[in-house]
Amino acid sequence: MAKERAEGLDDVWDDWQDAVTMTPKQLEEWLETDESQSVGDTGGKGESTGHESGRRIVEILRTKKDDLTDDDVAHMKKVVGYVHRHRAQEPKHEDVKTSKWRYSLMNWGNDPLG
């Protein structure tokens, strides 16, 4: 019997592909940098929400589409929403390459310069 596709996967798939522009390897390497760990709200737990999300994104990227769960799809939707909102806040008067704005987006798998 074929496994049922996670609910909402087809609805979010194309947006997810557009939002997450980094490969699992690129994202893993980025998450190891001081720059990655220097941005985001930790909520007092040590690791920022974005950094934690980045680790989850790597897992999702390494999972076959047909093996994604409803929880994965929910996180994919969260990532798409975050990337779209954050991209709209691009700073106008600073070097984007070294901006906290870019670093935060990269924690969520989106390199606006890549």
DRENBA-647255 format. One record per residue: residue number from 0; chain; x, y, z of N, C-alpha, C in turn. Coordinates in Angstrom, 2 decimals. Example, Ala and Ser with C-alpha at 12.3 -4.5 7.8 and 13.67 -1.06 7.14 Angstrom:
REM residues 2
<rovex num="0" chaine="A" n_x="13.19" n_y="-5.69" n_z="7.80" ca_x="12.30" ca_y="-4.50" ca_z="7.80" c_x="13.20" c_y="-3.30" c_z="7.80"/>
<rovex num="1" chaine="A" n_x="12.85" n_y="-2.25" n_z="7.08" ca_x="13.67" ca_y="-1.06" ca_z="7.14" c_x="12.90" c_y="0.03" c_z="7.87"/>
***
This chain:
REM residues 114
<rovex num="0" chaine="A" n_x="0.84" n_y="-1.18" n_z="0.00" ca_x="0.00" ca_y="0.00" ca_z="0.00" c_x="0.89" c_y="1.25" c_z="0.00"/>
<rovex num="1" chaine="A" n_x="0.59" n_y="2.17" n_z="-0.86" ca_x="1.38" ca_y="3.39" ca_z="-0.98" c_x="1.13" c_y="4.30" c_z="0.23"/>
<rovex num="2" chaine="A" n_x="2.19" n_y="4.94" n_z="0.67" ca_x="2.09" ca_y="5.88" ca_z="1.79" c_x="1.35" c_y="7.13" c_z="1.33"/>
<rovex num="3" chaine="A" n_x="0.47" n_y="7.65" n_z="2.20" ca_x="-0.24" ca_y="8.88" ca_z="1.87" c_x="0.73" c_y="10.05" c_z="1.93"/>
<rovex num="4" chaine="A" n_x="0.59" n_y="10.93" n_z="0.97" ca_x="1.42" ca_y="12.13" ca_z="0.94" c_x="1.02" c_y="13.04" c_z="2.09"/>
<rovex num="5" chaine="A" n_x="2.01" n_y="13.69" n_z="2.70" ca_x="1.75" ca_y="14.61" ca_z="3.81" c_x="0.78" c_y="15.69" c_z="3.35"/>
<rovex num="6" chaine="A" n_x="-0.15" n_y="16.02" n_z="4.22" ca_x="-1.18" ca_y="17.00" ca_z="3.88" c_x="-0.57" c_y="18.38" c_z="3.63"/>
<rovex num="7" chaine="A" n_x="-0.93" n_y="18.98" n_z="2.50" ca_x="-0.46" ca_y="20.32" ca_z="2.18" c_x="0.89" c_y="20.37" c_z="1.47"/>
<rovex num="8" chaine="A" n_x="1.53" n_y="19.22" n_z="1.28" ca_x="2.85" ca_y="19.19" ca_z="0.66" c_x="2.82" c_y="19.78" c_z="-0.75"/>
<rovex num="9" chaine="A" n_x="1.86" n_y="19.38" n_z="-1.54" ca_x="1.80" ca_y="19.89" ca_z="-2.91" c_x="1.57" c_y="21.41" c_z="-2.93"/>
<rovex num="10" chaine="A" n_x="0.84" n_y="21.92" n_z="-1.93" ca_x="0.56" ca_y="23.36" ca_z="-1.87" c_x="1.81" c_y="24.18" c_z="-1.55"/>
<rovex num="11" chaine="A" n_x="2.71" n_y="23.63" n_z="-0.75" ca_x="3.88" ca_y="24.40" ca_z="-0.30" c_x="5.14" c_y="24.08" c_z="-1.10"/>
<rovex num="12" chaine="A" n_x="5.15" n_y="23.00" n_z="-1.84" ca_x="6.38" ca_y="22.50" ca_z="-2.47" c_x="7.10" c_y="23.55" c_z="-3.33"/>
<rovex num="13" chaine="A" n_x="6.40" n_y="24.19" n_z="-4.27" ca_x="7.06" ca_y="25.15" ca_z="-5.16" c_x="7.59" c_y="26.36" c_z="-4.39"/>
<rovex num="14" chaine="A" n_x="6.80" n_y="26.85" n_z="-3.44" ca_x="7.25" ca_y="27.99" ca_z="-2.63" c_x="8.47" c_y="27.61" c_z="-1.80"/>
<rovex num="15" chaine="A" n_x="8.49" n_y="26.40" n_z="-1.29" ca_x="9.63" ca_y="25.88" ca_z="-0.52" c_x="10.88" c_y="25.84" c_z="-1.41"/>
<rovex num="16" chaine="A" n_x="10.72" n_y="25.36" n_z="-2.63" ca_x="11.85" ca_y="25.28" ca_z="-3.56" c_x="12.41" c_y="26.67" c_z="-3.87"/>
<rovex num="17" chaine="A" n_x="11.53" n_y="27.67" n_z="-3.95" ca_x="11.96" ca_y="29.06" ca_z="-4.20" c_x="12.60" c_y="29.68" c_z="-2.97"/>
<rovex num="18" chaine="A" n_x="12.08" n_y="29.37" n_z="-1.79" ca_x="12.54" ca_y="30.01" ca_z="-0.55" c_x="13.88" c_y="29.46" c_z="-0.08"/>
<rovex num="19" chaine="A" n_x="14.07" n_y="28.16" n_z="-0.18" ca_x="15.29" ca_y="27.54" ca_z="0.31" c_x="16.27" c_y="27.41" c_z="-0.85"/>
<rovex num="20" chaine="A" n_x="17.24" n_y="28.32" n_z="-0.87" ca_x="18.17" ca_y="28.41" ca_z="-1.99" c_x="19.52" c_y="27.77" c_z="-1.70"/>
<rovex num="21" chaine="A" n_x="19.72" n_y="27.30" n_z="-0.48" ca_x="21.00" ca_y="26.70" ca_z="-0.10" c_x="20.87" c_y="25.18" c_z="-0.11"/>
<rovex num="22" chaine="A" n_x="21.95" n_y="24.51" n_z="-0.45" ca_x="21.98" ca_y="23.05" ca_z="-0.40" c_x="22.15" c_y="22.62" c_z="1.06"/>
<rovex num="23" chaine="A" n_x="21.85" n_y="21.36" n_z="1.36" ca_x="22.06" ca_y="20.89" ca_z="2.73" c_x="23.51" c_y="21.11" c_z="3.20"/>
<rovex num="24" chaine="A" n_x="24.46" n_y="20.84" n_z="2.33" ca_x="25.88" ca_y="21.00" ca_z="2.69" c_x="26.21" c_y="22.47" c_z="2.95"/>
<rovex num="25" chaine="A" n_x="25.74" n_y="23.36" n_z="2.08" ca_x="25.99" ca_y="24.80" ca_z="2.28" c_x="25.39" c_y="25.27" c_z="3.60"/>
<rovex num="26" chaine="A" n_x="24.17" n_y="24.83" n_z="3.87" ca_x="23.49" ca_y="25.26" ca_z="5.09" c_x="24.19" c_y="24.69" c_z="6.32"/>
<rovex num="27" chaine="A" n_x="24.57" n_y="23.44" n_z="6.28" ca_x="25.30" ca_y="22.84" ca_z="7.41" c_x="26.60" c_y="23.59" c_z="7.70"/>
<rovex num="28" chaine="A" n_x="27.34" n_y="23.89" n_z="6.65" ca_x="28.61" ca_y="24.63" ca_z="6.83" c_x="28.34" c_y="26.02" c_z="7.38"/>
<rovex num="29" chaine="A" n_x="27.30" n_y="26.70" n_z="6.88" ca_x="26.94" ca_y="28.03" ca_z="7.35" c_x="26.59" c_y="27.99" c_z="8.85"/>
<rovex num="30" chaine="A" n_x="25.81" n_y="27.00" n_z="9.24" ca_x="25.36" ca_y="26.91" ca_z="10.63" c_x="26.51" c_y="26.73" c_z="11.62"/>
<rovex num="31" chaine="A" n_x="27.66" n_y="26.30" n_z="11.13" ca_x="28.84" ca_y="26.14" ca_z="11.98" c_x="29.61" c_y="27.45" c_z="12.20"/>
<rovex num="32" chaine="A" n_x="29.28" n_y="28.50" n_z="11.47" ca_x="30.04" ca_y="29.74" ca_z="11.55" c_x="29.61" c_y="30.61" c_z="12.73"/>
<rovex num="33" chaine="A" n_x="30.53" n_y="31.46" n_z="13.17" ca_x="30.22" ca_y="32.43" ca_z="14.23" c_x="29.13" c_y="33.40" c_z="13.76"/>
<rovex num="34" chaine="A" n_x="29.17" n_y="33.77" n_z="12.47" ca_x="28.18" ca_y="34.70" ca_z="11.93" c_x="26.77" c_y="34.12" c_z="12.06"/>
<rovex num="35" chaine="A" n_x="26.63" n_y="32.85" n_z="11.75" ca_x="25.33" ca_y="32.20" ca_z="11.85" c_x="24.82" c_y="32.24" c_z="13.28"/>
<rovex num="36" chaine="A" n_x="25.71" n_y="31.97" n_z="14.20" ca_x="25.31" ca_y="31.88" ca_z="15.60" c_x="25.19" c_y="33.25" c_z="16.27"/>
<rovex num="37" chaine="A" n_x="25.54" n_y="34.32" n_z="15.54" ca_x="25.52" ca_y="35.67" ca_z="16.11" c_x="24.18" c_y="36.37" c_z="15.94"/>
<rovex num="38" chaine="A" n_x="23.24" n_y="35.77" n_z="15.22" ca_x="21.97" ca_y="36.45" ca_z="14.94" c_x="20.78" c_y="35.64" c_z="15.44"/>
<rovex num="39" chaine="A" n_x="19.69" n_y="36.34" n_z="15.67" ca_x="18.43" ca_y="35.69" ca_z="16.01" c_x="18.09" c_y="35.75" c_z="17.48"/>
<rovex num="40" chaine="A" n_x="16.84" n_y="35.48" n_z="17.74" ca_x="16.30" ca_y="35.50" ca_z="19.09" c_x="16.45" c_y="34.12" c_z="19.71"/>
<rovex num="41" chaine="A" n_x="17.15" n_y="34.05" n_z="20.84" ca_x="17.38" ca_y="32.76" ca_z="21.49" c_x="16.28" c_y="32.42" c_z="22.49"/>
<rovex num="42" chaine="A" n_x="15.50" n_y="33.43" n_z="22.89" ca_x="14.47" ca_y="33.15" ca_z="23.88" c_x="15.04" c_y="32.56" c_z="25.16"/>
<rovex num="43" chaine="A" n_x="16.31" n_y="32.85" n_z="25.42" ca_x="16.97" ca_y="32.37" ca_z="26.62" c_x="17.39" c_y="30.92" c_z="26.58"/>
<rovex num="44" chaine="A" n_x="17.30" n_y="30.28" n_z="25.41" ca_x="17.62" ca_y="28.84" ca_z="25.36" c_x="18.97" c_y="28.54" c_z="24.72"/>
<rovex num="45" chaine="A" n_x="19.75" n_y="29.55" n_z="24.40" ca_x="21.09" ca_y="29.31" ca_z="23.86" c_x="21.18" c_y="29.30" c_z="22.36"/>
<rovex num="46" chaine="A" n_x="20.26" n_y="28.62" n_z="21.69" ca_x="20.27" ca_y="28.56" ca_z="20.23" c_x="19.11" c_y="29.39" c_z="19.69"/>
<rovex num="47" chaine="A" n_x="19.39" n_y="30.18" n_z="18.66" ca_x="18.32" ca_y="31.02" ca_z="18.11" c_x="17.29" c_y="30.16" c_z="17.38"/>
<rovex num="48" chaine="A" n_x="16.11" n_y="30.72" n_z="17.24" ca_x="15.03" ca_y="30.05" ca_z="16.53" c_x="15.45" c_y="29.74" c_z="15.09"/>
<rovex num="49" chaine="A" n_x="16.10" n_y="30.72" n_z="14.44" ca_x="16.55" ca_y="30.53" ca_z="13.06" c_x="17.60" c_y="29.45" c_z="12.93"/>
<rovex num="50" chaine="A" n_x="18.53" n_y="29.40" n_z="13.89" ca_x="19.59" ca_y="28.40" ca_z="13.84" c_x="18.99" c_y="27.00" c_z="14.01"/>
<rovex num="51" chaine="A" n_x="18.08" n_y="26.88" n_z="14.95" ca_x="17.39" ca_y="25.60" ca_z="15.15" c_x="16.60" c_y="25.22" c_z="13.89"/>
<rovex num="52" chaine="A" n_x="15.94" n_y="26.20" n_z="13.28" ca_x="15.21" ca_y="25.96" ca_z="12.05" c_x="16.15" c_y="25.48" c_z="10.95"/>
<rovex num="53" chaine="A" n_x="17.31" n_y="26.08" n_z="10.86" ca_x="18.29" ca_y="25.68" ca_z="9.84" c_x="18.65" c_y="24.21" c_z="9.94"/>
<rovex num="54" chaine="A" n_x="18.84" n_y="23.73" n_z="11.17" ca_x="19.14" ca_y="22.31" ca_z="11.34" c_x="17.98" c_y="21.44" c_z="10.86"/>
<rovex num="55" chaine="A" n_x="16.77" n_y="21.89" n_z="11.14" ca_x="15.57" ca_y="21.16" ca_z="10.70" c_x="15.45" c_y="21.20" c_z="9.18"/>
<rovex num="56" chaine="A" n_x="15.78" n_y="22.33" n_z="8.57" ca_x="15.73" ca_y="22.45" ca_z="7.11" c_x="16.68" c_y="21.46" c_z="6.46"/>
<rovex num="57" chaine="A" n_x="17.88" n_y="21.31" n_z="7.03" ca_x="18.84" ca_y="20.34" ca_z="6.49" c_x="18.22" c_y="18.94" c_z="6.49"/>
<rovex num="58" chaine="A" n_x="17.56" n_y="18.58" n_z="7.59" ca_x="16.90" ca_y="17.26" ca_z="7.67" c_x="15.84" c_y="17.12" c_z="6.58"/>
<rovex num="59" chaine="A" n_x="15.02" n_y="18.16" n_z="6.40" ca_x="13.95" ca_y="18.11" ca_z="5.40" c_x="14.54" c_y="17.99" c_z="4.00"/>
<rovex num="60" chaine="A" n_x="15.60" n_y="18.76" n_z="3.73" ca_x="16.23" ca_y="18.71" ca_z="2.41" c_x="16.80" c_y="17.33" c_z="2.11"/>
<rovex num="61" chaine="A" n_x="17.18" n_y="16.61" n_z="3.13" ca_x="17.77" ca_y="15.27" ca_z="2.94" c_x="16.73" c_y="14.16" c_z="2.97"/>
<rovex num="62" chaine="A" n_x="15.47" n_y="14.53" n_z="3.10" ca_x="14.39" ca_y="13.55" ca_z="3.14" c_x="13.72" c_y="13.49" c_z="1.77"/>
<rovex num="63" chaine="A" n_x="13.42" n_y="12.27" n_z="1.32" ca_x="12.71" ca_y="12.13" ca_z="0.05" c_x="11.34" c_y="12.78" c_z="0.17"/>
<rovex num="64" chaine="A" n_x="10.90" n_y="13.41" n_z="-0.90" ca_x="9.62" ca_y="14.12" ca_z="-0.89" c_x="8.49" c_y="13.22" c_z="-0.38"/>
<rovex num="65" chaine="A" n_x="8.45" n_y="12.00" n_z="-0.83" ca_x="7.36" ca_y="11.09" ca_z="-0.44" c_x="7.45" c_y="10.65" c_z="1.02"/>
<rovex num="66" chaine="A" n_x="8.59" n_y="10.91" n_z="1.67" ca_x="8.76" ca_y="10.51" ca_z="3.06" c_x="8.55" c_y="11.68" c_z="4.04"/>
<rovex num="67" chaine="A" n_x="8.22" n_y="12.85" n_z="3.52" ca_x="8.00" ca_y="14.00" ca_z="4.40" c_x="6.71" c_y="13.82" c_z="5.20"/>
<rovex num="68" chaine="A" n_x="6.75" n_y="14.28" n_z="6.45" ca_x="5.61" ca_y="14.13" ca_z="7.35" c_x="4.79" c_y="15.43" c_z="7.41"/>
<rovex num="69" chaine="A" n_x="3.65" n_y="15.35" n_z="8.07" ca_x="2.84" ca_y="16.55" ca_z="8.28" c_x="3.63" c_y="17.60" c_z="9.07"/>
<rovex num="70" chaine="A" n_x="4.43" n_y="17.16" n_z="10.05" ca_x="5.27" ca_y="18.09" ca_z="10.81" c_x="6.30" c_y="18.77" c_z="9.91"/>
<rovex num="71" chaine="A" n_x="6.87" n_y="18.00" n_z="8.99" ca_x="7.82" ca_y="18.58" ca_z="8.03" c_x="7.13" c_y="19.65" c_z="7.19"/>
<rovex num="72" chaine="A" n_x="5.94" n_y="19.35" n_z="6.70" ca_x="5.20" ca_y="20.30" ca_z="5.88" c_x="4.88" c_y="21.56" c_z="6.68"/>
<rovex num="73" chaine="A" n_x="4.51" n_y="21.40" n_z="7.94" ca_x="4.23" ca_y="22.56" ca_z="8.78" c_x="5.48" c_y="23.44" c_z="8.91"/>
<rovex num="74" chaine="A" n_x="6.64" n_y="22.81" n_z="9.07" ca_x="7.88" ca_y="23.59" ca_z="9.17" c_x="8.21" c_y="24.24" c_z="7.83"/>
<rovex num="75" chaine="A" n_x="7.98" n_y="23.53" n_z="6.75" ca_x="8.22" ca_y="24.11" ca_z="5.42" c_x="7.39" c_y="25.37" c_z="5.23"/>
<rovex num="76" chaine="A" n_x="6.12" n_y="25.34" n_z="5.66" ca_x="5.26" ca_y="26.51" ca_z="5.55" c_x="5.79" c_y="27.65" c_z="6.41"/>
<rovex num="77" chaine="A" n_x="6.29" n_y="27.32" n_z="7.59" ca_x="6.86" ca_y="28.33" ca_z="8.49" c_x="8.08" c_y="28.99" c_z="7.83"/>
<rovex num="78" chaine="A" n_x="8.92" n_y="28.18" n_z="7.21" ca_x="10.12" ca_y="28.69" ca_z="6.54" c_x="9.73" c_y="29.61" c_z="5.38"/>
<rovex num="79" chaine="A" n_x="8.80" n_y="29.19" n_z="4.56" ca_x="8.36" ca_y="30.00" ca_z="3.43" c_x="7.82" c_y="31.34" c_z="3.92"/>
<rovex num="80" chaine="A" n_x="7.00" n_y="31.32" n_z="4.95" ca_x="6.46" ca_y="32.56" ca_z="5.49" c_x="7.54" c_y="33.47" c_z="6.03"/>
<rovex num="81" chaine="A" n_x="8.49" n_y="32.90" n_z="6.78" ca_x="9.57" ca_y="33.70" ca_z="7.33" c_x="10.40" c_y="34.34" c_z="6.22"/>
<rovex num="82" chaine="A" n_x="10.80" n_y="33.54" n_z="5.25" ca_x="11.64" ca_y="34.05" ca_z="4.16" c_x="10.93" c_y="35.17" c_z="3.41"/>
<rovex num="83" chaine="A" n_x="9.67" n_y="34.98" n_z="3.10" ca_x="8.92" ca_y="36.02" ca_z="2.37" c_x="8.83" c_y="37.31" c_z="3.19"/>
<rovex num="84" chaine="A" n_x="8.52" n_y="37.21" n_z="4.48" ca_x="8.43" ca_y="38.40" ca_z="5.34" c_x="9.78" c_y="39.09" c_z="5.48"/>
<rovex num="85" chaine="A" n_x="10.80" n_y="38.29" n_z="5.73" ca_x="12.13" ca_y="38.85" ca_z="5.99" c_x="12.75" c_y="39.46" c_z="4.73"/>
<rovex num="86" chaine="A" n_x="12.54" n_y="38.83" n_z="3.59" ca_x="13.08" ca_y="39.39" ca_z="2.33" c_x="12.50" c_y="40.77" c_z="2.06"/>
<rovex num="87" chaine="A" n_x="11.26" n_y="41.00" n_z="2.47" ca_x="10.61" ca_y="42.30" ca_z="2.26" c_x="11.22" c_y="43.39" c_z="3.13"/>
<rovex num="88" chaine="A" n_x="12.05" n_y="43.02" n_z="4.11" ca_x="12.66" ca_y="43.98" ca_z="5.03" c_x="14.12" c_y="44.26" c_z="4.68"/>
<rovex num="89" chaine="A" n_x="14.50" n_y="44.06" n_z="3.44" ca_x="15.89" ca_y="44.25" ca_z="3.03" c_x="16.38" c_y="45.64" c_z="3.43"/>
<rovex num="90" chaine="A" n_x="17.54" n_y="45.69" n_z="4.11" ca_x="18.08" ca_y="46.99" ca_z="4.52" c_x="18.51" c_y="47.82" c_z="3.31"/>
<rovex num="91" chaine="A" n_x="18.27" n_y="49.09" n_z="3.39" ca_x="18.59" ca_y="49.98" ca_z="2.26" c_x="19.94" c_y="50.67" c_z="2.40"/>
<rovex num="92" chaine="A" n_x="20.43" n_y="50.80" n_z="3.63" ca_x="21.61" ca_y="51.64" ca_z="3.86" c_x="22.76" c_y="50.90" c_z="4.52"/>
<rovex num="93" chaine="A" n_x="22.90" n_y="49.62" n_z="4.23" ca_x="24.05" ca_y="48.89" ca_z="4.75" c_x="24.49" c_y="47.85" c_z="3.73"/>
<rovex num="94" chaine="A" n_x="25.69" n_y="47.36" n_z="3.92" ca_x="26.23" ca_y="46.33" ca_z="3.04" c_x="25.49" c_y="45.02" c_z="3.33"/>
<rovex num="95" chaine="A" n_x="24.67" n_y="44.60" n_z="2.40" ca_x="23.86" ca_y="43.40" ca_z="2.59" c_x="24.73" c_y="42.18" c_z="2.85"/>
<rovex num="96" chaine="A" n_x="25.89" n_y="42.10" n_z="2.20" ca_x="26.74" ca_y="40.92" ca_z="2.29" c_x="27.08" c_y="40.55" c_z="3.73"/>
<rovex num="97" chaine="A" n_x="27.32" n_y="41.54" n_z="4.58" ca_x="27.69" ca_y="41.27" ca_z="5.97" c_x="26.61" c_y="41.72" c_z="6.95"/>
<rovex num="98" chaine="A" n_x="25.38" n_y="41.79" n_z="6.48" ca_x="24.30" ca_y="42.28" ca_z="7.34" c_x="23.68" c_y="41.16" c_z="8.17"/>
<rovex num="99" chaine="A" n_x="23.18" n_y="41.52" n_z="9.33" ca_x="22.45" ca_y="40.57" ca_z="10.17" c_x="21.20" c_y="40.08" c_z="9.43"/>
<rovex num="100" chaine="A" n_x="20.65" n_y="40.94" n_z="8.56" ca_x="19.51" ca_y="40.56" ca_z="7.75" c_x="19.84" c_y="39.33" c_z="6.90"/>
<rovex num="101" chaine="A" n_x="20.96" n_y="39.38" n_z="6.18" ca_x="21.37" ca_y="38.24" ca_z="5.35" c_x="21.70" c_y="37.02" c_z="6.21"/>
<rovex num="102" chaine="A" n_x="22.42" n_y="37.25" n_z="7.29" ca_x="22.81" ca_y="36.12" ca_z="8.14" c_x="21.57" c_y="35.40" c_z="8.68"/>
<rovex num="103" chaine="A" n_x="20.56" n_y="36.17" n_z="9.06" ca_x="19.33" ca_y="35.58" ca_z="9.57" c_x="18.63" c_y="34.77" c_z="8.48"/>
<rovex num="104" chaine="A" n_x="18.53" n_y="35.33" n_z="7.29" ca_x="17.92" ca_y="34.59" ca_z="6.17" c_x="18.69" c_y="33.30" c_z="5.88"/>
<rovex num="105" chaine="A" n_x="20.00" n_y="33.37" n_z="5.94" ca_x="20.79" ca_y="32.18" ca_z="5.65" c_x="20.54" c_y="31.09" c_z="6.69"/>
<rovex num="106" chaine="A" n_x="20.28" n_y="31.46" n_z="7.94" ca_x="19.92" ca_y="30.46" ca_z="8.94" c_x="18.65" c_y="29.72" c_z="8.56"/>
<rovex num="107" chaine="A" n_x="17.80" n_y="30.39" n_z="7.78" ca_x="16.54" ca_y="29.79" ca_z="7.33" c_x="16.68" c_y="29.21" c_z="5.91"/>
<rovex num="108" chaine="A" n_x="17.93" n_y="29.06" n_z="5.43" ca_x="18.17" ca_y="28.37" ca_z="4.16" c_x="18.11" c_y="29.24" c_z="2.92"/>
<rovex num="109" chaine="A" n_x="18.02" n_y="30.57" n_z="3.10" ca_x="17.90" ca_y="31.46" ca_z="1.95" c_x="19.07" c_y="32.44" c_z="1.93"/>
<rovex num="110" chaine="A" n_x="19.91" n_y="32.34" n_z="0.92" ca_x="20.99" ca_y="33.31" ca_z="0.75" c_x="20.54" c_y="34.30" c_z="-0.32"/>
<rovex num="111" chaine="A" n_x="20.21" n_y="35.54" n_z="0.08" ca_x="19.72" ca_y="36.51" ca_z="-0.90" c_x="20.76" c_y="36.89" c_z="-1.95"/>
<rovex num="112" chaine="A" n_x="22.02" n_y="36.55" n_z="-1.70" ca_x="23.07" ca_y="36.85" ca_z="-2.70" c_x="23.45" c_y="35.61" c_z="-3.51"/>
<rovex num="113" chaine="A" n_x="22.87" n_y="34.47" n_z="-3.16" ca_x="23.26" ca_y="33.23" ca_z="-3.82" c_x="22.38" c_y="32.83" c_z="-4.85"/>
***
